[in-house]
């Protein structure tokens, strides 16, 4: 009888649904008065350190404006890019906002805002390089940022990846890779076009882009997979700064053109 009674109680417990968890993500941000933005501080022009060692950039200005619309502050936290998922899931940061590309793999691990910029993964070589196509990359040393969407895009191009995988060299950031390319330690670098164009514009006559690339993608803000309430507020603020032209002004400041997704 006792055993029967225990069994019945256990069955009832198993059938009782767990109480729904309330999403307090936006309330939590309001309560503390700020959100923490994780970024790679060597990713110009999206986020980088200027000559005064202050963090500046397109995404920095955009984040400050969004924070203003949300009525909170934003704090900038430099992270190791490869550790971004651990950083956000541990609560050390609240968002990843630093030329963060939306990919199918990342959509399983993060919530993303609406995209705000189009991006492509391009191949950069020195101006005098004989490399003209992806096929020419065979046997060449190719630099790539570890944990980046550039790395994901290269691996997704299975035919090319099989040929170059043994000569892919990982770097902590793209600036280091570009410097190594100039110094002769690399033959090519795969990088976001926005970062590549900005860097190349600062070094006229030294680099060029191949016509072939590794495909298009979008930049968006990444949040914890559970933070739907915060996501809704972020999207509203992004919509506002797009609609009133503020985002376009920031784009013109950094790129000399309006490249905002409308």
NORCORMO-V625786 format. One line per field, one symbol per residue. burial: + if it has 16 or more other ideal C-beta (glycine too) atoms within 10 Angstrom, else -. Layout:
BEGIN
burial->???
END
This chain:
BEGIN
burial->------------------------++--++----++++++++++++++------+++++++++-+++-++-+-+-+--+-+--++-++----+++++++++++--+---++++-+++-++++++++--+-+--+-++---+++++-++++++++-++--+--++---+--+-+++-+++++----+++++++++++++++------+-++--++--++++++++--+-+++-++--++--++---+++-++--++---++--
END
